[in-house]
Amino acid sequence: MGATTTPTPDEFETEVRTFFDGVPALLDRCDGSRTDRARAYRAALFDAGLAGIGYPLKYGGRGLGEEYQAVFRQVATPLQPPEESTFGIGVGMALPTILEYGSDELKARLLPSGLRGEEIWCQLYSEPGAGSDLAGLTCKAERDGDEWIITGQKLWTSGAQHADLGILIARTDPDAPKHAGITMFVLPMNQPSVEVRPLVQMTGVAEFNEVFMDEARCPADWIVGEVNHGWRLATALLAHERTSLGKGQMTKHTERSKAGRFPIPFEGLLDRADWAGRRDHPVIRQQLAQAYIGEKIIPWLAARQQHPSLGKLWRTIQGRLAADTAHELGGGVAIAWEEDDTEADYFAYHVLNCRGMSLGGGTDEVQKNTLGERVLGLPREPGPDKNTPFRDLLRN
């Protein structure tokens, strides 16, 4: 671990920069898979005392405030290796929720190992009949002695094929109203009763999975918060997710990664405009100017600490704008390209993939409803009586 004394912000910035100076050599020494490289990077980050800047010391953090976290983000954002995204769900969503709502025993068990990259997480939320209406979930959990037995199906689960643990919400009381009777669990993924099936998208990549649980087992005390009071925690995790998506790092324009939910960087669009010989075209110049402005707004929104839905929504708008510009520049190769043309393949992937940015972490429509109701104070959308038992509600 790094030093436990409190450095000045300038000293801390030097500490962070020194660590990242050594990251390329660290990754070069790692000959394993992407997951192995990700674990090696995360372990080094933890051992340097930089894996959980705001976490208490007893969980492997530094116990430092937002000023230091901002310093870390400013330095680390352009320098973090793409392998860090392996831990996005754990570090960005599950662990902050457990830190806030988990029992002392659960925090001691899960936070240090999660921050160090010893366990990869997935998020088990959406279902075939419960996407935007997440509270309509039907995955059930029943207590059986020292365990919970969980049965149901989850959908659009990123990284489930690599995950050791899943943060899961399930219905524990169907006689309670829809938003009640839900409990949050930590589910061990490596058990025979959990089946993960990949879902291949139109990009040709299987980023998502469907997960089937047929009487999967979960320790009785591996619940986050209280039984039947999980909806508040579920929305808290979604807020962490949207904050993470809104503040997430942009990829470098030199990286040609076919993964994740990142807008095409502006510099990459400039390269594409030069390739097409259209940088001076008046319409293209206007689109490039909009893409530049949009990219600049992303970190400004993150710095304002506004409602998490706003940053997430803007990032998806920027993703579509950048992809549409790349499509305009690509011409014929935007829809038909040679398989060995990695440059065209990269842009075509993002043209197809950008639509998913408007879905993951809650659709654009959900974000707008949330902002309208919780920020602007507009009336809620009409729906059934909130006190109606879940089992009596009409469902698809």
BAGU-359766 format. One record per residue (C-alpha): residue number from 1; x, y, z. Coordinates in steps of 0.2 Angstrom, whole numbers, plus 5000, padded with zeros to 4 digits. Example, Ala and Ser with C-alpha at 12.3 -4.5 7.8 and 13.67 -1.06 7.14 Angstrom:
2
[pt 1,[5062,4978,5039]]
[pt 2,[5068,4995,5036]]
***
This chain:
396
[pt 1,[5000,5000,5000]]
[pt 2,[5005,5018,4997]]
[pt 3,[5009,5030,5012]]
[pt 4,[4995,5033,5024]]
[pt 5,[4999,5051,5028]]
[pt 6,[4990,5064,5019]]
[pt 7,[4999,5071,5005]]
[pt 8,[4996,5089,4998]]
[pt 9,[4986,5089,4981]]
[pt 10,[5002,5093,4972]]
[pt 11,[5012,5079,4980]]
[pt 12,[4997,5067,4976]]
[pt 13,[4997,5072,4958]]
[pt 14,[5016,5068,4957]]
[pt 15,[5012,5051,4965]]
[pt 16,[4999,5047,4952]]
[pt 17,[5010,5053,4938]]
[pt 18,[5024,5042,4944]]
[pt 19,[5013,5027,4945]]
[pt 20,[5006,5029,4927]]
[pt 21,[5024,5031,4921]]
[pt 22,[5027,5013,4925]]
[pt 23,[5011,5006,4918]]
[pt 24,[5017,5003,4900]]
[pt 25,[5032,4992,4906]]
[pt 26,[5020,4983,4919]]
[pt 27,[5008,4978,4905]]
[pt 28,[5023,4973,4893]]
[pt 29,[5029,4961,4906]]
[pt 30,[5012,4953,4907]]
[pt 31,[5010,4940,4893]]
[pt 32,[4993,4933,4897]]
[pt 33,[4976,4937,4891]]
[pt 34,[4967,4954,4892]]
[pt 35,[4959,4948,4908]]
[pt 36,[4977,4944,4915]]
[pt 37,[4983,4961,4910]]
[pt 38,[4968,4969,4918]]
[pt 39,[4971,4960,4935]]
[pt 40,[4990,4964,4934]]
[pt 41,[4986,4983,4932]]
[pt 42,[4972,4983,4945]]
[pt 43,[4983,4974,4958]]
[pt 44,[4997,4986,4955]]
[pt 45,[4985,5001,4957]]
[pt 46,[4979,4994,4973]]
[pt 47,[4997,4990,4980]]
[pt 48,[5001,5008,4976]]
[pt 49,[4986,5015,4986]]
[pt 50,[4977,5022,4971]]
[pt 51,[4963,5009,4968]]
[pt 52,[4951,5017,4980]]
[pt 53,[4955,5035,4983]]
[pt 54,[4939,5039,4993]]
[pt 55,[4938,5022,5002]]
[pt 56,[4942,5019,5020]]
[pt 57,[4959,5013,5024]]
[pt 58,[4953,4997,5032]]
[pt 59,[4946,4992,5015]]
[pt 60,[4962,4996,5005]]
[pt 61,[4958,5014,5001]]
[pt 62,[4966,5030,5005]]
[pt 63,[4952,5039,5014]]
[pt 64,[4955,5055,5004]]
[pt 65,[4941,5068,4999]]
[pt 66,[4934,5073,4982]]
[pt 67,[4948,5085,4979]]
[pt 68,[4960,5071,4978]]
[pt 69,[4948,5060,4968]]
[pt 70,[4947,5074,4955]]
[pt 71,[4966,5075,4954]]
[pt 72,[4967,5056,4951]]
[pt 73,[4953,5057,4937]]
[pt 74,[4962,5072,4929]]
[pt 75,[4979,5063,4928]]
[pt 76,[4972,5045,4925]]
[pt 77,[4959,5047,4912]]
[pt 78,[4970,5049,4897]]
[pt 79,[4983,5036,4904]]
[pt 80,[4972,5022,4910]]
[pt 81,[4975,5006,4899]]
[pt 82,[4959,5000,4890]]
[pt 83,[4960,4984,4901]]
[pt 84,[4953,4994,4916]]
[pt 85,[4936,4993,4908]]
[pt 86,[4936,4975,4914]]
[pt 87,[4932,4981,4931]]
[pt 88,[4920,4995,4927]]
[pt 89,[4904,4987,4934]]
[pt 90,[4913,4982,4950]]
[pt 91,[4923,4997,4953]]
[pt 92,[4910,5010,4946]]
[pt 93,[4894,5002,4952]]
[pt 94,[4894,4987,4963]]
[pt 95,[4907,4992,4976]]
[pt 96,[4901,5010,4979]]
[pt 97,[4884,5003,4982]]
[pt 98,[4891,4990,4994]]
[pt 99,[4901,5003,5003]]
[pt 100,[4886,5013,5006]]
[pt 101,[4873,5000,5010]]
[pt 102,[4882,4983,5014]]
[pt 103,[4885,4976,5031]]
[pt 104,[4902,4977,5039]]
[pt 105,[4905,4959,5035]]
[pt 106,[4901,4960,5017]]
[pt 107,[4911,4976,5015]]
[pt 108,[4926,4967,5023]]
[pt 109,[4924,4952,5012]]
[pt 110,[4921,4961,4995]]
[pt 111,[4928,4978,4995]]
[pt 112,[4947,4975,4996]]
[pt 113,[4946,4960,4984]]
[pt 114,[4936,4970,4972]]
[pt 115,[4947,4985,4972]]
[pt 116,[4962,4974,4969]]
[pt 117,[4954,4966,4954]]
[pt 118,[4954,4948,4962]]
[pt 119,[4935,4947,4957]]
[pt 120,[4926,4953,4941]]
[pt 121,[4908,4958,4943]]
[pt 122,[4893,4959,4932]]
[pt 123,[4876,4967,4934]]
[pt 124,[4861,4956,4934]]
[pt 125,[4846,4968,4932]]
[pt 126,[4837,4968,4916]]
[pt 127,[4825,4954,4911]]
[pt 128,[4815,4949,4895]]
[pt 129,[4800,4957,4903]]
[pt 130,[4808,4970,4914]]
[pt 131,[4819,4982,4905]]
[pt 132,[4815,5001,4906]]
[pt 133,[4801,4995,4918]]
[pt 134,[4815,4987,4929]]
[pt 135,[4803,4986,4944]]
[pt 136,[4793,4973,4935]]
[pt 137,[4806,4960,4937]]
[pt 138,[4800,4942,4940]]
[pt 139,[4817,4933,4945]]
[pt 140,[4813,4926,4962]]
[pt 141,[4823,4922,4978]]
[pt 142,[4817,4911,4992]]
[pt 143,[4826,4908,5009]]
[pt 144,[4831,4890,5012]]
[pt 145,[4841,4889,5029]]
[pt 146,[4858,4897,5027]]
[pt 147,[4856,4901,5008]]
[pt 148,[4844,4910,4996]]
[pt 149,[4838,4900,4981]]
[pt 150,[4837,4911,4965]]
[pt 151,[4828,4906,4949]]
[pt 152,[4825,4917,4934]]
[pt 153,[4833,4925,4919]]
[pt 154,[4843,4941,4916]]
[pt 155,[4847,4949,4900]]
[pt 156,[4860,4961,4892]]
[pt 157,[4872,4956,4905]]
[pt 158,[4889,4964,4900]]
[pt 159,[4904,4953,4905]]
[pt 160,[4895,4939,4913]]
[pt 161,[4906,4926,4904]]
[pt 162,[4921,4933,4914]]
[pt 163,[4912,4937,4930]]
[pt 164,[4916,4929,4947]]
[pt 165,[4901,4939,4956]]
[pt 166,[4885,4947,4951]]
[pt 167,[4876,4961,4959]]
[pt 168,[4858,4955,4957]]
[pt 169,[4840,4961,4961]]
[pt 170,[4826,4948,4964]]
[pt 171,[4809,4948,4970]]
[pt 172,[4807,4941,4988]]
[pt 173,[4789,4945,4991]]
[pt 174,[4777,4945,4977]]
[pt 175,[4763,4950,4988]]
[pt 176,[4771,4967,4991]]
[pt 177,[4768,4982,4979]]
[pt 178,[4779,4982,4963]]
[pt 179,[4793,4993,4970]]
[pt 180,[4793,4984,4987]]
[pt 181,[4797,4966,4989]]
[pt 182,[4814,4967,4980]]
[pt 183,[4830,4962,4988]]
[pt 184,[4848,4965,4982]]
[pt 185,[4860,4950,4982]]
[pt 186,[4878,4946,4978]]
[pt 187,[4877,4930,4968]]
[pt 188,[4893,4919,4965]]
[pt 189,[4893,4916,4946]]
[pt 190,[4904,4901,4946]]
[pt 191,[4891,4887,4950]]
[pt 192,[4883,4874,4939]]
[pt 193,[4865,4882,4941]]
[pt 194,[4871,4898,4933]]
[pt 195,[4871,4897,4914]]
[pt 196,[4878,4911,4903]]
[pt 197,[4874,4912,4885]]
[pt 198,[4882,4925,4873]]
[pt 199,[4871,4937,4863]]
[pt 200,[4880,4942,4846]]
[pt 201,[4875,4959,4841]]
[pt 202,[4874,4966,4823]]
[pt 203,[4893,4972,4826]]
[pt 204,[4898,4954,4826]]
[pt 205,[4904,4955,4844]]
[pt 206,[4895,4947,4859]]
[pt 207,[4897,4960,4872]]
[pt 208,[4881,4955,4881]]
[pt 209,[4874,4939,4888]]
[pt 210,[4858,4931,4894]]
[pt 211,[4860,4923,4911]]
[pt 212,[4849,4908,4917]]
[pt 213,[4848,4904,4935]]
[pt 214,[4840,4887,4940]]
[pt 215,[4840,4887,4959]]
[pt 216,[4856,4896,4960]]
[pt 217,[4863,4897,4978]]
[pt 218,[4868,4912,4987]]
[pt 219,[4874,4914,5005]]
[pt 220,[4860,4920,5017]]
[pt 221,[4870,4935,5023]]
[pt 222,[4876,4940,5005]]
[pt 223,[4862,4953,5004]]
[pt 224,[4865,4971,5002]]
[pt 225,[4854,4982,5013]]
[pt 226,[4838,4974,5020]]
[pt 227,[4827,4960,5013]]
[pt 228,[4812,4968,5003]]
[pt 229,[4820,4985,5003]]
[pt 230,[4831,4983,4988]]
[pt 231,[4823,4995,4976]]
[pt 232,[4831,5010,4984]]
[pt 233,[4848,5002,4982]]
[pt 234,[4844,4997,4964]]
[pt 235,[4842,5015,4960]]
[pt 236,[4857,5020,4969]]
[pt 237,[4867,5008,4959]]
[pt 238,[4860,5015,4943]]
[pt 239,[4865,5032,4949]]
[pt 240,[4883,5026,4951]]
[pt 241,[4881,5018,4933]]
[pt 242,[4875,5034,4925]]
[pt 243,[4889,5044,4934]]
[pt 244,[4902,5031,4928]]
[pt 245,[4896,5032,4910]]
[pt 246,[4895,5051,4910]]
[pt 247,[4912,5053,4918]]
[pt 248,[4920,5038,4909]]
[pt 249,[4936,5041,4900]]
[pt 250,[4936,5044,4881]]
[pt 251,[4947,5032,4871]]
[pt 252,[4963,5039,4863]]
[pt 253,[4960,5043,4844]]
[pt 254,[4975,5031,4841]]
[pt 255,[4966,5016,4849]]
[pt 256,[4956,5006,4837]]
[pt 257,[4946,4996,4850]]
[pt 258,[4930,4987,4846]]
[pt 259,[4923,4986,4863]]
[pt 260,[4914,4997,4875]]
[pt 261,[4902,5012,4874]]
[pt 262,[4914,5026,4869]]
[pt 263,[4910,5040,4856]]
[pt 264,[4923,5041,4842]]
[pt 265,[4936,5054,4848]]
[pt 266,[4936,5070,4838]]
[pt 267,[4954,5067,4833]]
[pt 268,[4949,5051,4825]]
[pt 269,[4935,5060,4815]]
[pt 270,[4948,5072,4809]]
[pt 271,[4959,5058,4803]]
[pt 272,[4944,5051,4794]]
[pt 273,[4940,5068,4786]]
[pt 274,[4958,5069,4779]]
[pt 275,[4957,5051,4773]]
[pt 276,[4941,5056,4763]]
[pt 277,[4948,5072,4758]]
[pt 278,[4933,5081,4764]]
[pt 279,[4940,5092,4779]]
[pt 280,[4936,5108,4770]]
[pt 281,[4918,5103,4764]]
[pt 282,[4906,5115,4772]]
[pt 283,[4894,5103,4779]]
[pt 284,[4908,5091,4786]]
[pt 285,[4916,5106,4794]]
[pt 286,[4900,5110,4803]]
[pt 287,[4898,5092,4809]]
[pt 288,[4916,5091,4815]]
[pt 289,[4914,5108,4824]]
[pt 290,[4898,5100,4833]]
[pt 291,[4908,5084,4837]]
[pt 292,[4922,5095,4844]]
[pt 293,[4910,5105,4855]]
[pt 294,[4901,5090,4861]]
[pt 295,[4917,5081,4866]]
[pt 296,[4923,5096,4876]]
[pt 297,[4906,5097,4885]]
[pt 298,[4908,5079,4892]]
[pt 299,[4921,5083,4905]]
[pt 300,[4913,5099,4909]]
[pt 301,[4897,5091,4914]]
[pt 302,[4907,5078,4924]]
[pt 303,[4915,5092,4934]]
[pt 304,[4899,5100,4938]]
[pt 305,[4893,5086,4948]]
[pt 306,[4875,5087,4941]]
[pt 307,[4862,5074,4941]]
[pt 308,[4870,5058,4934]]
[pt 309,[4857,5056,4920]]
[pt 310,[4862,5072,4912]]
[pt 311,[4880,5067,4909]]
[pt 312,[4875,5049,4903]]
[pt 313,[4862,5057,4891]]
[pt 314,[4874,5069,4884]]
[pt 315,[4887,5055,4881]]
[pt 316,[4875,5045,4871]]
[pt 317,[4870,5061,4860]]
[pt 318,[4889,5063,4857]]
[pt 319,[4891,5045,4853]]
[pt 320,[4877,5046,4839]]
[pt 321,[4884,5062,4832]]
[pt 322,[4902,5056,4831]]
[pt 323,[4896,5040,4823]]
[pt 324,[4884,5049,4810]]
[pt 325,[4899,5060,4805]]
[pt 326,[4910,5045,4803]]
[pt 327,[4896,5036,4792]]
[pt 328,[4895,5052,4782]]
[pt 329,[4914,5052,4779]]
[pt 330,[4915,5033,4775]]
[pt 331,[4905,5033,4760]]
[pt 332,[4903,5015,4753]]
[pt 333,[4915,5008,4765]]
[pt 334,[4904,5013,4779]]
[pt 335,[4892,4999,4775]]
[pt 336,[4903,4987,4764]]
[pt 337,[4921,4985,4768]]
[pt 338,[4935,4973,4766]]
[pt 339,[4937,4961,4781]]
[pt 340,[4956,4965,4782]]
[pt 341,[4953,4984,4782]]
[pt 342,[4955,4987,4801]]
[pt 343,[4953,5005,4799]]
[pt 344,[4936,5004,4790]]
[pt 345,[4931,4990,4802]]
[pt 346,[4934,5001,4817]]
[pt 347,[4923,5015,4811]]
[pt 348,[4909,5003,4804]]
[pt 349,[4909,4995,4821]]
[pt 350,[4906,5011,4830]]
[pt 351,[4893,5017,4817]]
[pt 352,[4883,5001,4822]]
[pt 353,[4887,5001,4840]]
[pt 354,[4883,5019,4844]]
[pt 355,[4864,5015,4845]]
[pt 356,[4867,5004,4860]]
[pt 357,[4874,5019,4870]]
[pt 358,[4856,5025,4870]]
[pt 359,[4851,5009,4879]]
[pt 360,[4864,5003,4891]]
[pt 361,[4862,5011,4909]]
[pt 362,[4844,5016,4905]]
[pt 363,[4837,5022,4888]]
[pt 364,[4837,5040,4883]]
[pt 365,[4819,5041,4886]]
[pt 366,[4821,5034,4904]]
[pt 367,[4835,5048,4907]]
[pt 368,[4823,5061,4901]]
[pt 369,[4809,5056,4912]]
[pt 370,[4820,5055,4927]]
[pt 371,[4827,5073,4923]]
[pt 372,[4809,5079,4920]]
[pt 373,[4802,5072,4936]]
[pt 374,[4817,5073,4948]]
[pt 375,[4825,5089,4942]]
[pt 376,[4812,5099,4934]]
[pt 377,[4798,5094,4945]]
[pt 378,[4786,5088,4931]]
[pt 379,[4771,5076,4935]]
[pt 380,[4775,5058,4935]]
[pt 381,[4769,5047,4921]]
[pt 382,[4752,5038,4925]]
[pt 383,[4753,5021,4931]]
[pt 384,[4744,5008,4942]]
[pt 385,[4741,5011,4960]]
[pt 386,[4757,5010,4970]]
[pt 387,[4749,4999,4983]]
[pt 388,[4743,4985,4972]]
[pt 389,[4752,4969,4976]]
[pt 390,[4764,4964,4962]]
[pt 391,[4756,4947,4959]]
[pt 392,[4740,4957,4954]]
[pt 393,[4747,4968,4941]]
[pt 394,[4745,4965,4923]]
[pt 395,[4761,4960,4914]]
[pt 396,[4767,4955,4897]]
***
